[in-house]
């Protein structure tokens, strides 16, 4: 063990100690270094990196807590089991993101969107983008490992192809969920704009009705002589009737104009 640690380059030792080092596969004369970075979904999205040293006879996992290499059961099966365990957990836990997006989609269809829709959308977008970016790099690295060791008789090709397939599956799922999030965002904006347009239309109708009334009230409120209906007994009643007639006429005109627009569309 100590002999192997002494063979490792100083820069490679720093890479192994880095808990957030991106996935990488580096071939050397005495050993090969494989670092696999994977997302871990719990209450929040976290990231972990597994560092492996592969020699011609065996393989070792770098224990970040104890800051040392630990001998694995076999050269290729040891790294495979460690990586496969994390990928299986990731596949299962990624389902929570899919469920959240499905719930948001149903809420949009049923018009029961919560007030924190955009906050939830941004959180999902950020996490899934991060997963996609990490898995794209990891998938490429695992492909490099397969291509490098495919001529080795002891290399379990099917096992590592299975790891690569899992990486690709998570990557495809992340890409699909991102496209659904973009669709939900466009749908949400459309619904919001529609509600805003209805509100503006309502305000326009109210303004169309009360603007002429304000003009008439301002006219009769002038302190001048000779105003209509000031001398008659039923002057107030005549003004009220005129105002009601004006309101009804204006309302009917706005409604007819709206129907004409709807039919033209």
C-alpha positions in Angstrom: 0.0 0.0 0.0 2.7 2.5 1.0 4.6 1.6 -2.2 1.6 2.5 -4.3 1.1 5.8 -2.5 4.7 6.7 -3.1 4.3 6.1 -6.8 1.4 8.5 -7.1 2.3 11.9 -8.5 1.8 14.9 -6.1 -0.7 16.5 -8.5 -2.7 13.3 -8.6 -2.7 13.2 -4.8 -4.2 16.7 -4.7 -6.8 15.6 -7.2 -7.8 12.6 -5.1 -8.1 14.8 -2.0 -10.4 17.3 -3.8 -14.0 16.2 -2.9 -15.4 18.2 -5.8 -13.0 17.2 -8.5 -14.7 16.6 -11.9 -14.6 13.2 -13.5 -11.4 12.3 -15.1 -9.4 9.3 -16.3 -5.6 9.6 -16.5 -3.4 6.8 -17.8 0.2 6.4 -16.5 3.0 3.9 -16.8 2.7 2.6 -13.2 -0.9 3.2 -12.4 -4.1 4.7 -13.8 -6.2 7.3 -11.9 -10.0 7.3 -12.2 -12.1 10.0 -10.5 -15.9 9.7 -10.9 -18.0 12.7 -9.8 -21.7 11.9 -9.2 -24.7 13.9 -7.8 -26.2 12.8 -4.6 -29.9 13.7 -4.1 -31.1 14.0 -0.5 -33.0 17.0 0.9 -30.7 19.1 -1.3 -28.5 18.3 -4.2 -25.0 17.4 -3.2 -22.0 16.2 -5.2 -19.3 13.6 -4.3 -16.2 12.4 -6.1 -14.8 8.9 -5.9 -11.1 8.5 -6.5 -9.6 5.2 -7.7 -6.0 4.2 -8.4 -5.7 1.1 -10.6 -2.4 -0.8 -10.9 -1.7 -3.8 -13.0 -2.8 -6.2 -10.2 -5.3 -4.4 -8.0 -7.2 -1.2 -7.4 -7.6 1.2 -4.5 -10.2 3.7 -3.3 -9.1 7.0 -1.8 -10.7 7.5 1.6 -11.1 11.2 2.0 -11.9 11.0 5.7 -8.8 9.0 6.6 -6.7 10.6 3.8 -5.4 7.2 2.5 -5.9 4.6 -0.1 -8.0 1.5 0.7 -7.5 -1.8 -1.1 -10.5 -3.0 -3.0 -11.5 -6.7 -3.6 -10.4 -6.8 -7.2 -8.9 -4.6 -9.9 -12.0 -3.9 -11.8 -14.9 -5.3 -9.8 -14.1 -3.1 -6.8 -14.5 0.3 -8.6 -17.5 -1.1 -10.5 -19.5 -1.9 -7.3 -18.7 1.5 -5.7 -19.8 3.4 -8.8 -22.8 1.2 -9.5 -24.1 1.6 -6.0 -24.2 5.4 -6.2 -25.7 5.3 -9.7 -28.5 3.1 -8.5 -29.3 5.5 -5.7 -29.2 8.4 -8.1 -31.6 6.7 -10.5 -34.1 6.1 -7.7 -33.8 9.6 -6.1 -34.0 11.4 -9.5 -37.6 10.2 -9.6 -38.4 12.9 -7.0 -37.6 15.6 -9.5 -39.8 14.0 -12.1 -42.7 13.8 -9.6 -42.3 17.5 -8.7 -42.4 18.5 -12.3 -45.5 16.4 -13.0 -47.2 18.0 -10.0 -46.4 21.5 -11.4 -47.7 20.5 -14.8 -51.0 19.2 -13.3 -51.4 22.4 -11.3 -51.0 24.5 -14.4 -53.6 22.4 -16.2 -56.1 22.7 -13.3 -55.2 26.4 -12.7 -54.2 25.8 -9.1 -50.7 27.1 -9.3 -49.1 28.0 -6.0 -47.6 31.4 -5.3 -44.1 29.8 -5.1 -44.2 28.4 -8.6 -41.3 30.4 -9.9 -39.1 29.7 -6.9 -39.8 25.9 -7.3 -39.1 26.2 -11.0 -35.8 27.9 -10.5 -34.7 25.4 -7.9 -35.5 22.5 -10.2 -33.9 24.1 -13.2 -30.7 24.8 -11.3 -30.4 21.3 -9.8 -31.2 19.4 -13.0 -28.9 21.6 -15.1 -26.1 20.7 -12.6 -27.0 17.0 -12.8 -26.9 17.1 -16.6 -23.5 18.9 -16.7 -22.0 16.4 -14.2 -23.4 13.3 -15.9 -22.3 14.5 -19.3 -18.7 14.6 -18.1 -19.0 11.3 -16.2 -20.5 9.5 -19.1 -17.6 10.6 -21.4 -15.0 9.5 -18.8 -16.6 6.1 -18.4 -16.6 5.7 -22.2 -12.8 6.5 -22.1 -12.3 3.8 -19.5 -14.1 1.2 -21.6 -12.1 2.1 -24.7 -8.8 1.9 -22.8 -9.4 -1.4 -21.1 -11.4 -3.2 -23.7 -8.4 -5.3 -24.8 -7.7 -6.4 -21.2 -8.9 -10.0 -20.8 -9.8 -9.4 -17.1 -11.9 -6.3 -17.8 -15.6 -7.0 -17.2 -16.8 -5.2 -20.3 -20.6 -5.8 -19.6 -20.3 -4.3 -16.1 -18.7 -1.1 -17.2 -21.1 -0.8 -20.2 -23.9 -1.1 -17.7 -22.4 1.8 -15.7 -22.1 3.9 -18.9 -25.7 3.0 -19.8 -26.8 4.2 -16.4 -25.0 7.5 -16.9 -26.6 8.0 -20.3 -30.0 7.2 -18.9 -29.7 9.8 -16.1 -28.4 12.2 -18.7 -31.3 11.6 -21.0 -33.8 11.9 -18.1 -32.2 15.2 -17.1 -32.4 16.6 -20.6 -36.0 15.6 -20.9 -37.0 17.2 -17.6 -35.2 20.4 -18.6 -37.3 20.5 -21.8 -40.5 20.0 -19.7 -39.4 22.8 -17.4 -39.0 25.1 -20.4 -42.5 24.1 -21.6 -44.0 24.8 -18.2 -42.3 28.2 -18.0 -43.7 29.2 -21.4 -47.2 27.9 -20.4 -47.0 29.7 -17.0 -46.1 32.9 -18.8 -48.9 32.5 -21.3 -51.5 32.0 -18.5 -50.1 35.0 -16.5 -50.2 37.2 -19.6 -53.7 36.1 -20.3 -54.8 37.1 -16.8 -53.0 40.4 -17.1 -54.7 41.1 -20.4 -58.1 40.4 -18.9 -57.4 42.8 -16.0 -56.3 45.5 -18.4 -59.4 44.9 -20.5 -61.6 45.3 -17.4 -59.8 48.5 -16.5 -60.3 49.8 -20.0 -64.1 49.1 -19.8 -64.3 50.9 -16.5 -62.4 53.8 -17.9 -64.6 53.9 -21.0 -67.7 54.1 -18.9 -66.7 56.6 -16.2 -64.6 59.0 -18.3 -67.7 60.4 -20.1 -69.5 60.6 -16.8 -66.7 62.6 -15.2 -66.8 64.9 -18.2 -70.5 65.5 -17.7 -70.3 65.9 -13.9 -67.4 68.4 -14.4 -69.5 70.3 -17.0 -72.6 70.6 -14.7 -70.3 71.5 -11.7 -69.2 74.8 -13.3 -70.3 77.9 -11.4 -71.8 79.6 -14.5 -75.3 80.7 -15.4 -77.4 79.3 -18.2 -76.5 75.6 -17.7 -79.1 73.1 -19.0 -81.7 71.6 -16.6 -80.9 74.2 -13.9 -84.2 76.1 -14.2 -86.6 73.1 -14.5 -88.2 71.2 -11.6 -87.1 67.8 -12.9 -83.6 68.9 -13.9 -81.8 66.4 -11.6 -84.0 63.5 -12.8 -83.3 64.4 -16.4 -79.5 64.4 -15.7 -79.7 61.1 -13.9 -81.7 59.6 -16.8 -79.1 60.9 -19.3 -76.3 59.5 -17.3 -77.9 56.1 -17.1 -78.6 56.2 -20.8 -74.9 57.1 -21.5 -73.7 54.3 -19.3 -75.9 51.7 -21.0 -75.0 53.0 -24.4 -71.3 52.9 -23.7 -71.4 49.5 -22.2 -73.3 48.1 -25.1 -70.8 49.7 -27.5 -67.9 48.1 -25.6 -69.5 44.7 -25.6 -70.3 44.8 -29.3 -66.7 45.9 -30.0 -65.4 43.0 -27.9 -67.6 40.4 -29.7 -66.5 41.8 -33.0 -62.9 41.3 -32.1 -63.6 37.7 -30.8 -65.4 36.7 -34.0 -62.6 38.2 -36.1 -60.1 36.0 -34.3 
